[in-house]
Amino acid sequence: MYLDSLHSVFNTIGGMIFQVVLISPQIFHFEVIVTSVANIICLTMIIPIYWGQYREAKSKFTISLILLFLMVLLQNLLFVAYFLLYLPKSCTGAMGPLLFSGCEFIVLTLFLKVSEDE
């Protein structure tokens, strides 16, 4: 009985959120741009740190990380350009890039935290 009322509360809240999303799909486009810009900022902080480590150690692993970060930087620049120039007509067109950029942001902040601790 308690779980049924709790389930209906979550369905009501979920329905309200879904209606807001249907009314305003541009919020996802804005979020992709914001997340990509945050990723670009993290990358501009991470790349010089790893470049300094590469100059000291000359490790193939470090240069591989730098190249990976440069590719992710290019990808985020393309995301920003794409979503500024072409806005998909539905929310589903932005959900994949938003999820991908969000996961990238988490990983990049972890890289930044680890590299600043050393």
Phi, psi and omega per residue, in radians:
M1 nan -0.817 3.119
Y2 -1.118 -0.697 -3.123
L3 -1.186 -0.562 3.105
D4 -1.140 -0.753 3.135
S5 -1.206 -0.644 3.093
L6 -1.143 -0.693 3.110
H7 -1.098 -0.722 3.136
S8 -1.197 -0.572 3.077
V9 -1.126 -0.786 3.130
F10 -1.147 -0.643 3.089
N11 -1.134 -0.683 3.125
T12 -1.151 -0.804 3.122
I13 -1.114 -0.761 3.114
G14 -1.090 -0.682 3.096
G15 -1.134 -0.690 3.115
M16 -1.145 -0.742 3.118
I17 -1.117 -0.730 -3.141
F18 -1.107 -0.679 3.105
Q19 -1.141 -0.699 3.107
V20 -1.112 -0.698 3.125
V21 -1.134 -0.710 3.130
L22 -1.186 -0.561 3.121
I23 -1.262 -0.655 -3.029
S24 -2.256 1.380 3.126
P25 -1.286 -0.264 -3.129
Q26 -1.178 -0.303 3.131
I27 -1.088 -0.614 3.114
F28 -1.193 -0.664 3.112
H29 -1.128 -0.731 3.110
F30 -1.118 -0.717 -3.135
E31 -1.146 -0.647 3.092
V32 -1.111 -0.739 3.137
I33 -1.134 -0.790 -3.134
V34 -1.107 -0.771 -3.139
T35 -1.148 -0.688 3.114
S36 -1.159 -0.679 3.091
V37 -1.148 -0.686 3.077
A38 -1.099 -0.678 3.082
N39 -1.121 -0.706 3.123
I40 -1.099 -0.718 3.111
I41 -1.111 -0.785 3.104
C42 -1.059 -0.739 -3.121
L43 -1.159 -0.645 3.108
T44 -1.211 -0.322 3.046
M45 -1.546 -0.571 -3.065
I46 -1.378 -0.763 -3.023
I47 -1.012 -0.799 3.109
P48 -1.105 -0.580 3.113
I49 -1.112 -0.838 -3.133
Y50 -1.250 -0.496 3.066
W51 -1.139 -0.707 3.073
G52 -1.107 -0.694 3.089
Q53 -1.157 -0.624 3.127
Y54 -1.176 -0.694 3.138
R55 -1.119 -0.535 3.116
E56 -1.387 -0.796 -2.972
A57 -1.759 -0.422 -3.079
K58 0.949 0.785 -3.107
S59 -1.562 2.431 3.081
K60 -1.175 -0.581 3.117
F61 -1.115 -0.735 -3.123
T62 -1.171 -0.724 3.111
I63 -1.171 -0.567 3.062
S64 -1.140 -0.714 3.083
L65 -1.113 -0.709 3.124
I66 -1.091 -0.765 3.110
L67 -1.120 -0.682 3.077
L68 -1.093 -0.773 3.121
F69 -1.111 -0.645 3.098
L70 -1.154 -0.659 3.087
M71 -1.173 -0.695 3.098
V72 -1.161 -0.641 3.074
L73 -1.089 -0.783 3.095
L74 -1.080 -0.750 3.130
Q75 -1.084 -0.721 3.129
N76 -1.212 -0.638 3.055
L77 -1.097 -0.690 3.097
L78 -1.186 -0.665 3.063
F79 -1.029 -0.821 -3.117
V80 -1.098 -0.808 -3.140
A81 -1.091 -0.748 -3.127
Y82 -1.092 -0.821 -3.078
F83 -1.344 -0.324 3.014
L84 -1.388 -0.615 -3.077
L85 -1.584 -0.580 -3.076
Y86 -2.326 1.957 3.114
L87 -1.700 2.061 3.069
P88 -1.034 2.628 -3.051
K89 -1.374 -0.280 -3.111
S90 -2.241 2.920 3.119
C91 -1.175 -0.566 -3.066
T92 -1.151 -0.428 3.099
G93 -1.223 -0.339 -3.116
A94 -1.880 -0.185 -3.068
M95 -1.184 -0.725 3.130
G96 -1.087 -0.935 3.093
P97 -1.069 -0.593 3.121
L98 -1.154 -0.775 3.107
L99 -1.112 -0.761 3.136
F100 -1.108 -0.802 -3.140
S101 -1.161 -0.641 3.102
G102 -1.119 -0.757 3.087
C103 -1.135 -0.689 3.079
E104 -1.056 -0.730 -3.120
F105 -1.081 -0.734 3.115
I106 -1.082 -0.814 -3.130
V107 -1.128 -0.736 -3.120
L108 -1.171 -0.646 3.089
T109 -1.181 -0.594 3.055
L110 -1.158 -0.739 3.063
F111 -1.049 -0.737 -3.131
L112 -1.134 -0.736 3.127
K113 -1.100 -0.797 -3.125
V114 -1.162 -0.721 -3.088
S115 -1.277 -0.496 3.094
E116 -1.345 -0.469 3.134
D117 -1.236 -0.442 -3.082
E118 -1.445 nan nan
